[in-house]
Amino acid sequence: MLDRSLVARRDRPLGAAPTSNDRARVAPAPAGVRLSLRVRGAEGLSSLGLGLAINRMSAEGERFSARLGPDEWLLGAGEAELETLEGEIAAALGDRFRSVVDVSHRNVAVEIAGPDAASALNAGCPLDLSDAAFPAGSATRTLLGKAEIVLLRPTAEPLYRVECWRSFATYVHGFLVEAARTA
């Protein structure tokens, strides 16, 4: 088992200050745990909220699960839930072959909300973000400007979560702030 005292601290690269206007609010999401799960087939995964179609997600409280491919999920939870989540995965999957990798140190999330959130995202994201094309519960890999992101829409509200690699966090945040100003 990994000695958690040796794990690097997960600092917030964007600080805590949100950037907002009346129509689109951009803010760093709270720090949390993110796991990349690879397992063949979705059988038996509904207990973890993973019995999803590809490009769909489910969210409850701080936890979310997004199915990004036939055998790939991105799981998120509060910072203190890493061992609990790993235990739940082990219990649900038993001896099934799988790969679970903690990518918490790699990913950073930015949230953008408000009536013009989709317009601000579309300044650099080529997807149709209308309610019909990207409804609540949608999740996908895409681009925002020059950065690869995972875009999540957890609720019917105009709220999007942009997951990106830490090295792109400042760029993605700045892009969204500028796009929100002009949306």
TAVENUR-V737457 format. One record per backbone hydrogen bond with DSSP energy under -1.0 kcal/mol. NH is the residue of the N-H (numbers start at 1). CO is the residue of the C=O. If there is no record, write none. Layout:
NH_CO ; NH_CO
This chain:
6_3 ; 7_4 ; 11_9 ; 15_12 ; 19_26 ; 25_113 ; 26_19 ; 27_111 ; 29_109 ; 33_77 ; 35_75 ; 36_101 ; 37_73 ; 38_99 ; 39_71 ; 45_42 ; 48_45 ; 49_46 ; 50_45 ; 52_50 ; 55_67 ; 56_53 ; 57_137 ; 58_65 ; 60_63 ; 63_60 ; 64_76 ; 65_58 ; 66_74 ; 67_56 ; 68_72 ; 69_72 ; 73_37 ; 74_66 ; 75_35 ; 76_64 ; 77_33 ; 81_78 ; 85_81 ; 86_82 ; 87_83 ; 88_84 ; 89_85 ; 90_86 ; 91_87 ; 92_88 ; 93_89 ; 94_90 ; 96_93 ; 99_38 ; 101_36 ; 103_34 ; 107_103 ; 108_164 ; 110_162 ; 111_27 ; 112_160 ; 113_25 ; 114_158 ; 116_23 ; 117_114 ; 120_116 ; 121_117 ; 122_118 ; 123_120 ; 124_121 ; 125_121 ; 134_130 ; 137_153 ; 138_135 ; 139_55 ; 140_151 ; 142_149 ; 144_147 ; 145_124 ; 147_144 ; 149_142 ; 150_163 ; 151_140 ; 152_161 ; 153_138 ; 159_157 ; 160_112 ; 161_152 ; 162_110 ; 163_150 ; 164_108 ; 166_106 ; 168_165 ; 169_166 ; 172_168 ; 173_169 ; 174_170 ; 175_171 ; 176_172 ; 177_173 ; 178_174 ; 179_175 ; 180_176 ; 181_177 ; 182_178 ; 183_179
